């Protein structure tokens, strides 16, 4: 939903693929819209903001519960 936010974080070992199906969002310095795909390598930091209502698919490989690390300010 518009305004949804996820704080700055990274995956320790997983590669994260974010696919924007519809809407507009921001991940780190990138503004993404329908059809965009962003790949974050392990250790690469990003936050997330839904600029408008969006449908986003997130795929992390390998799937490792507890791999996400929040980054303090």
C-alpha positions as CSV (number, residue, x, y, z in Angstrom):
1,X,0.0,0.0,0.0
2,X,1.1,3.6,-0.6
3,X,3.4,4.7,2.2
4,X,4.5,1.2,3.3
5,X,8.1,1.3,4.3
6,X,10.8,-1.2,5.2
7,X,14.0,0.2,6.9
8,X,17.5,-0.2,5.6
9,X,18.6,-3.8,5.6
10,X,20.6,-6.5,3.7
11,X,20.7,-10.2,3.3
12,X,23.9,-11.9,4.6
13,X,24.0,-14.8,2.2
14,X,21.0,-14.5,-0.1
15,X,20.6,-12.7,-3.4
16,X,17.4,-10.7,-3.5
17,X,15.4,-10.2,-6.7
18,X,12.6,-7.5,-6.6
19,X,10.1,-7.5,-9.4
20,X,7.6,-4.7,-9.7
21,X,4.3,-5.9,-11.3
22,X,2.5,-2.6,-10.9
23,X,2.8,0.7,-9.1
24,X,5.7,2.8,-8.2
25,X,8.2,2.3,-5.4
26,X,11.7,3.3,-4.2
27,X,14.5,0.9,-3.2
28,X,17.6,2.7,-2.0
29,X,18.4,5.3,-4.7
30,X,16.3,3.6,-7.4
31,X,12.7,4.5,-8.3
32,X,11.0,1.4,-9.8
33,X,7.8,1.0,-11.8
34,X,6.0,-1.9,-13.5
35,X,8.3,-4.2,-15.3
36,X,11.5,-3.2,-13.4
37,X,13.6,-5.8,-11.7
38,X,16.2,-4.9,-9.1
39,X,18.9,-7.5,-8.0
40,X,20.6,-7.0,-4.6
41,X,23.7,-9.1,-3.9
42,X,24.4,-10.4,-0.4
43,X,25.5,-7.5,1.8
44,X,24.0,-4.9,-0.5
45,X,21.9,-2.5,1.6
46,X,18.5,-1.1,0.7
47,X,15.3,0.2,2.2
48,X,11.9,0.2,0.5
49,X,9.1,2.8,0.1
50,X,5.8,2.3,-1.8
51,X,5.3,5.6,-3.5
52,X,1.9,4.4,-4.7
53,X,-0.1,1.2,-4.3
54,X,2.1,-1.5,-5.8
55,X,2.4,-5.2,-6.4
56,X,5.9,-6.4,-5.8
57,X,7.4,-9.9,-5.9
58,X,10.5,-10.5,-3.8
59,X,12.6,-13.6,-4.4
60,X,15.5,-14.5,-2.2
61,X,17.8,-17.3,-3.2
62,X,18.8,-19.4,-1.4
63,X,15.8,-19.0,1.0
64,X,17.4,-18.6,4.4
65,X,15.2,-17.8,7.4
66,X,16.9,-15.2,9.6
67,X,19.3,-14.0,6.8
68,X,17.9,-10.4,6.8
69,X,19.9,-7.9,8.9
70,X,18.5,-4.5,9.8
71,X,21.0,-1.6,9.5
72,X,21.0,1.0,12.3
73,X,21.3,4.7,11.5
